[in-house]
Amino acid sequence: MKSILVIDDEKEICESIKMILEYEDYNVDYTSIVSEGLKKLEYGDFDAMLLDIQMPDMNGFEVLKYITDNNINVGVIMISAFSSLENAVKATKLGAFDFLEKPIDRDKLLISVRNALSHNKLLRENKKLKDDLGTPDIIIGESKSIKDILNTVEKVAKTEARILITGENGTGKELVARAIHKGSSRNDKDLVEVNCAAIPTELIESELFGHEKGSFTGAVKQRIGKFEQANNGTLFLDEIGDMSLQAQAKVLRALEDGKIERVGGTEKISVNVRVIAATNKILADEIKAGNFREDLFHRLNVIPINVPPLRERKDDIPLLIKFFTNDICRKNKFSIKNFTDNAIKAMSKMEWSGNIRELKNFIERVVIMIPNDEVTEDDIYSLSPGSNSKFDDILNVSNSFQDFKEKAERAFILKQLNLNDWNISKTADILEIQRSHLYSKIKKYDISRSDC
């Protein structure tokens, strides 16, 4: 039986709602005193609640904010005799599921409660599923550097402090961001991730702040930006060092004011967002070069976390091999493969310039290509990044010199994209070609992130 709480200073309203809902086999509790209602929330387990806005000791919006801030999992339906679009919008932004006008219509009440319960059930199931399937996001390691990071994450997760995560591509900066969000009081809300390097400069502002219909060519409808999507949750700005100075200025203003403005709009929209940023660049150098705002750096760098490259934490490689092997075998329904001690030693001596991402991709290659359940040192060398296997493959399948050149070019571009975490600007610089030219090559060779 689903449990529902009603908080309204009019006892008659409470009793009327109770009678309607109990007739439909819901378990209903009510109170006309807000403080008593908060105690019931704290000690009870309610699936939904109906909450009045205008009450003498504490208004409904304050109660709703308390529910959101304290991560209480309950579907809230706001009720009020003073119906207005402004109240409805405010209630929705604060996390309410629905808004009903007094006097309450019986059919609308039952539909709203049924939908709120269904929505809340999905949220709970989704959270449980994320928790159950959350193993790929675990930070693996027992080295001192990893233990220090985990200690820092534990200390800062419950706070509202902004975090700046630094480190090379493939070191797992996004895992640190997810761990912080998961340990925060906002973990029932969204973690919205944005790769600033993957978005063209001319579209980054629309992506972050949204846009109004007709604000520019192609804006055929209103778009909600990432800041609004992350309201009451966490916004992860990955590769923020690649953001344009113009977009940086708007992000700084949003952090200072807690308000954003859609492209082409005039309305100031309040957002309650915790920002975590990450970059593979040394921002102090970018500031000196005039590529990054110093004031934004200080806003973001409240708690700095540096994720070391894999070559500085090689003691963790055996653990990572075991974790990724088991995960990949399970997903592909393979029997679990075991790496010999010599195979692990061989992999521990490798440089892994692409860090954990490169290690994981290599383990997947080994698991798929080696038929035996035991992986030896010879197997590792035959498939290692330094072997000629890929080059030999291209030679063997090429039918002409032009075909060979195209296959080799595709393989080289794919390798550079993976090494640079698909940072288009950085990859184009390394290849010494224009970004537009690189986009054309990606399209021509049908290159995607799913390619090994």
C-alpha positions in Angstrom: 0.0 0.0 0.0 1.4 3.4 -1.1 1.8 6.0 1.7 0.9 9.6 1.1 1.5 12.6 3.4 -0.7 15.7 3.3 0.5 19.1 4.8 -2.1 21.8 4.8 -3.1 24.3 7.5 -6.7 23.8 6.7 -7.7 20.6 8.5 -10.9 20.2 6.4 -8.8 20.1 3.2 -6.6 17.4 4.8 -9.5 15.3 5.8 -11.2 15.6 2.4 -8.0 14.5 0.6 -7.5 11.7 3.1 -11.1 10.4 2.5 -10.7 10.5 -1.3 -7.3 8.7 -1.3 -8.1 6.1 1.3 -11.2 5.1 -0.8 -8.6 4.3 -3.5 -6.6 2.1 -1.0 -3.8 4.6 -0.3 -2.4 4.9 3.2 -2.8 8.6 4.1 -1.4 10.6 7.0 -1.8 14.4 7.4 -1.0 17.3 9.6 -1.9 21.0 9.6 1.4 22.0 11.3 4.5 22.2 9.1 7.0 21.3 11.8 5.1 18.1 12.6 5.0 17.3 8.9 8.8 17.6 8.6 9.1 15.2 11.5 6.8 12.7 9.8 8.9 13.1 6.6 12.1 12.5 8.6 10.9 9.3 10.4 8.4 8.0 7.9 8.6 6.5 4.4 6.2 8.3 2.1 5.9 7.7 -1.6 4.2 11.0 -2.3 2.9 14.1 -0.6 0.5 17.0 -1.1 1.8 20.3 0.1 0.0 23.6 0.5 1.9 26.8 -0.4 0.3 29.4 1.9 0.8 28.3 5.6 1.4 30.5 8.7 4.6 29.0 10.1 6.5 28.0 6.9 5.4 28.3 3.3 5.3 25.3 0.9 8.2 26.6 -1.2 10.4 26.5 1.9 9.3 23.0 2.7 9.9 21.9 -0.9 13.4 23.4 -0.7 14.0 21.5 2.5 13.0 18.3 0.8 15.3 18.9 -2.1 18.3 20.0 0.0 18.0 17.0 2.3 17.6 14.5 -0.6 14.2 13.2 0.6 12.9 10.8 -2.1 9.2 11.7 -2.3 7.0 12.9 -5.1 5.6 16.4 -4.2 2.4 17.8 -5.5 1.9 21.5 -4.6 -1.7 22.7 -3.9 -2.9 26.3 -3.5 -6.0 28.4 -3.7 -3.8 31.2 -5.2 -3.0 29.6 -8.6 -0.6 31.4 -10.9 1.8 30.5 -13.6 4.6 32.1 -11.5 3.8 29.7 -8.6 3.6 26.7 -10.9 6.9 27.5 -12.5 8.6 28.1 -9.2 7.3 24.9 -7.8 8.5 22.9 -10.8 12.0 24.5 -10.6 12.2 23.6 -6.9 11.5 19.9 -7.7 7.7 19.6 -7.4 6.1 16.9 -9.7 2.7 18.7 -10.2 0.6 21.7 -9.1 -3.1 21.6 -8.3 -5.5 24.4 -7.7 -8.0 24.6 -4.9 -10.8 23.6 -4.6 -9.3 20.2 -5.6 -11.0 18.2 -8.3 -11.3 14.6 -7.3 -10.3 13.2 -10.7 -7.4 15.5 -11.2 -6.2 14.6 -7.7 -6.2 10.9 -8.4 -4.5 11.3 -11.7 -1.8 13.5 -10.3 -1.1 11.2 -7.3 -1.0 8.1 -9.6 1.5 9.8 -11.9 3.6 11.1 -9.1 3.8 7.6 -7.6 4.7 6.1 -10.9 7.4 8.8 -11.5 8.8 8.4 -8.0 8.9 4.6 -8.5 10.9 5.1 -11.7 13.3 7.4 -10.0 13.9 4.9 -7.2 14.4 2.1 -9.6 16.7 4.2 -11.8 18.8 5.1 -8.8 19.0 1.5 -7.7 20.0 0.4 -11.2 22.7 3.1 -11.4 24.0 1.8 -8.0 23.9 -1.8 -9.1 25.6 -1.1 -12.5 27.9 1.6 -11.1 31.0 -0.6 -11.0 32.6 0.8 -14.2 32.7 4.2 -12.5 34.7 2.9 -9.5 38.1 4.5 -9.0 40.4 1.5 -8.9 43.7 1.7 -7.1 45.6 1.3 -3.9 48.5 3.6 -4.6 49.1 6.6 -2.3 48.0 9.1 -5.0 44.7 7.3 -5.5 44.1 7.0 -1.7 44.7 10.7 -1.4 42.2 11.5 -4.1 39.6 9.2 -2.5 40.2 10.9 0.9 39.7 14.3 -0.8 36.6 13.2 -2.6 35.1 12.0 0.7 35.8 15.3 2.4 34.5 17.6 -0.3 31.6 15.6 -1.7 29.1 16.7 0.9 30.0 20.4 0.6 29.0 22.8 -2.1 32.6 23.7 -3.0 33.6 24.0 -6.6 36.2 21.5 -7.8 38.8 21.7 -10.5 40.1 18.3 -11.6 43.4 18.3 -13.6 45.3 15.5 -15.4 46.2 14.0 -18.7 43.7 12.5 -21.1 42.5 9.1 -20.1 43.5 9.3 -16.4 39.8 9.1 -15.2 39.0 12.7 -14.4 35.3 12.1 -15.2 35.3 9.2 -12.6 36.4 11.6 -9.9 33.6 14.0 -10.9 31.0 11.2 -10.8 32.3 10.1 -7.4 31.9 13.6 -6.0 28.4 13.9 -7.3 27.5 10.4 -6.0 28.7 11.3 -2.6 26.9 14.7 -2.5 23.5 15.7 -1.2 22.6 16.3 -4.9 23.0 12.6 -5.9 19.3 12.2 -6.6 19.4 14.9 -9.2 21.2 14.8 -12.5 24.9 15.0 -13.1 25.0 16.8 -16.5 28.3 16.3 -18.4 29.5 18.7 -21.1 32.7 18.1 -23.1 33.6 21.7 -23.9 36.3 20.6 -26.5 33.8 18.6 -28.5 31.4 21.5 -29.1 32.1 24.0 -31.9 32.9 27.5 -30.5 29.9 29.1 -32.1 27.5 26.6 -30.4 29.0 26.4 -26.9 26.9 29.2 -25.5 23.7 27.7 -26.8 24.7 24.3 -25.4 25.4 25.7 -21.9 22.7 28.4 -21.6 20.1 27.4 -24.2 18.5 29.6 -26.8 15.2 31.1 -27.7 13.4 30.3 -30.9 14.6 32.4 -33.8 17.6 33.7 -32.0 19.9 32.6 -34.8 19.8 30.6 -38.1 18.7 27.1 -37.3 17.1 27.9 -33.9 13.7 26.6 -34.9 12.6 26.0 -31.3 13.5 27.0 -27.8 16.4 24.9 -26.3 17.1 24.4 -22.6 20.8 24.6 -21.9 23.0 22.4 -19.6 22.9 24.9 -16.7 19.1 24.6 -16.6 19.2 20.9 -17.0 21.5 20.6 -14.1 19.4 22.8 -11.8 19.6 21.4 -8.2 22.1 18.9 -9.5 25.7 19.0 -10.7 27.2 20.4 -13.9 30.5 18.8 -15.0 32.4 21.0 -17.5 35.0 18.6 -18.9 37.9 20.1 -20.9 37.0 23.6 -19.8 40.5 24.8 -20.9 39.2 24.6 -24.5 36.3 27.0 -23.9 36.2 30.3 -25.7 36.9 33.5 -23.8 33.4 34.7 -24.6 31.8 31.6 -23.2 34.1 31.8 -20.2 32.8 35.3 -19.4 29.2 34.0 -19.3 30.1 31.0 -17.2 31.8 33.4 -14.7 28.8 35.6 -14.6 26.5 32.5 -14.0 28.8 31.4 -11.1 28.8 34.9 -9.6 25.0 35.6 -9.9 23.4 32.2 -9.9 21.5 33.3 -13.0 21.8 32.6 -16.7 20.3 34.1 -19.8 19.4 32.1 -22.9 20.9 33.1 -26.2 18.5 35.6 -27.8 16.6 36.0 -24.5 16.2 38.8 -22.0 14.9 36.9 -19.0 17.3 36.1 -16.1 16.8 32.5 -15.0 17.9 31.5 -11.5 19.8 28.2 -11.4 21.1 26.2 -8.4 24.0 24.3 -9.8 27.2 22.9 -8.4 30.0 23.1 -10.9 32.8 20.6 -11.3 35.4 21.4 -14.0 38.2 19.4 -15.5 41.0 20.0 -17.9 44.1 18.4 -19.4 45.8 21.7 -19.8 47.9 23.7 -17.4 45.6 26.6 -16.8 48.4 28.8 -15.4 50.1 28.7 -18.8 46.8 29.3 -20.6 46.2 32.4 -18.4 49.7 33.7 -19.3 48.9 33.1 -23.0 45.7 35.0 -22.7 43.5 31.9 -23.4 41.9 31.5 -20.0 40.4 34.0 -17.6 42.2 34.3 -14.3 39.1 35.3 -12.4 37.2 32.2 -13.7 40.2 30.0 -12.7 40.0 31.3 -9.1 36.2 30.7 -9.1 36.6 27.1 -10.2 39.8 26.2 -8.3 38.4 26.2 -4.8 39.3 22.5 -4.3 42.0 21.3 -6.8 42.4 17.6 -7.5 45.1 16.3 -9.7 44.7 12.8 -11.2 48.2 11.3 -11.9 49.1 9.6 -15.2 49.2 5.8 -15.1 53.1 5.8 -15.4 53.2 7.4 -11.9 50.9 4.8 -10.4 52.1 1.5 -12.0 51.5 -0.4 -8.7 47.8 -0.1 -9.6 48.1 -1.8 -13.0 47.6 -5.4 -11.7 44.3 -4.3 -10.0 43.2 -2.5 -13.2 44.0 -5.5 -15.3 41.9 -7.8 -13.1 39.0 -5.3 -12.9 38.8 -4.6 -16.6 39.3 -8.2 -17.6 36.4 -9.4 -15.4 34.2 -6.5 -16.6 34.9 -7.1 -20.3 34.5 -10.9 -20.0 31.2 -10.5 -18.2 29.8 -8.1 -20.7 30.8 -10.3 -23.7 29.7 -13.6 -21.9 33.3 -14.9 -22.1 34.8 -17.2 -19.5 37.1 -15.2 -17.2 40.7 -15.0 -18.5 43.7 -15.0 -16.3 46.9 -13.0 -17.0 50.1 -14.8 -16.0 52.5 -13.0 -13.6 54.9 -12.4 -16.6 52.1 -11.0 -18.7 51.2 -8.5 -15.9 54.9 -7.6 -15.5 55.2 -6.9 -19.2 52.1 -4.7 -19.2 53.4 -2.8 -16.1 56.6 -1.9 -18.0 54.7 -0.3 -20.8 54.4 3.5 -21.0 50.6 3.8 -21.5 50.7 7.3 -22.9 46.9 7.1 -23.3 46.7 6.2 -19.6 43.8 4.1 -18.2 41.7 4.5 -21.4 44.5 3.0 -23.5 45.0 0.2 -20.9 41.3 -0.7 -20.9 41.2 -0.7 -24.8 44.2 -3.0 -24.9 42.8 -5.4 -22.4 39.6 -5.6 -24.4 41.7 -6.3 -27.5 43.5 -9.1 -25.6 40.3 -10.6 -24.2 38.7 -10.8 -27.7 41.7 -11.8 -29.7 43.4 -14.4 -27.5 41.4 -17.7 -27.5 43.0 -19.3 -24.5 41.8 -18.6 -20.9 45.4 -17.9 -19.9 47.1 -14.8 -21.3 50.8 -15.1 -21.5 53.7 -12.6 -21.9 54.0 -13.6 -25.6 50.3 -12.8 -26.1 50.9 -9.3 -24.7 53.8 -8.6 -27.0 52.0 -9.9 -30.0 49.2 -7.4 -29.5 51.0 -4.6 -27.7 50.7 -1.0 -29.0 54.4 -1.2 -30.1 53.9 -4.3 -32.3 53.5 -4.2 -36.1 50.2 -6.2 -36.0 48.0 -3.2 -37.1 50.4 -2.2 -39.8 50.6 -5.8 -41.1 46.8 -5.9 -41.1 46.6 -2.8 -43.3 49.2 -4.2 -45.7 47.4 -7.5 -46.0 44.0 -6.1 -46.7 45.0 -3.2 -49.0 44.3 -3.7 -52.7 46.1 -0.7 -54.1 48.5 2.0 -53.0 45.6 4.5 -52.7 43.7 2.0 -50.6 46.7 1.5 -48.3 47.2 5.3 -47.9 43.5 5.7 -46.9 43.5 2.8 -44.4 46.8 4.0 -42.9 45.4 7.6 -42.6 42.2 6.4 -41.0 44.2 4.3 -38.4 46.5 7.2 -37.6 43.6 9.7 -37.2 41.7 7.3 -35.0 44.8 6.7 -32.8 45.3 10.4 -32.3 41.6 11.0 -31.5 41.7 8.3 -28.9 44.9 9.5 -27.4 43.5 13.0 -27.1 40.1 11.9 -25.8 38.4 13.1 -29.0 39.4 16.7 -28.4 39.0 17.9 -32.0 40.9 21.1 -31.6 43.9 19.4 -30.0 44.0 16.6 -32.5 43.8 19.0 -35.4 46.7 20.9 -33.9 48.8 17.7 -33.6 47.9 16.7 -37.1 48.7 20.3 -38.3 45.4 20.5 -40.2 42.3 22.7 -39.8 39.4 21.5 -37.6 37.1 21.6 -40.5 39.5 19.4 -42.5 39.6 16.9 -39.6 35.8 16.8 -39.4 35.8 16.0 -43.1 38.3 13.2 -42.6 36.2 11.7 -39.8 33.1 11.8 -42.0 35.0 10.4 -45.0 36.4 7.4 -43.1 33.3 6.9 -40.9 35.3 7.2 -37.7 33.4 6.9 -34.4 34.2 6.5 -30.7 33.1 2.9 -30.9 36.0 2.0 -33.1 38.8 0.2 -31.3 
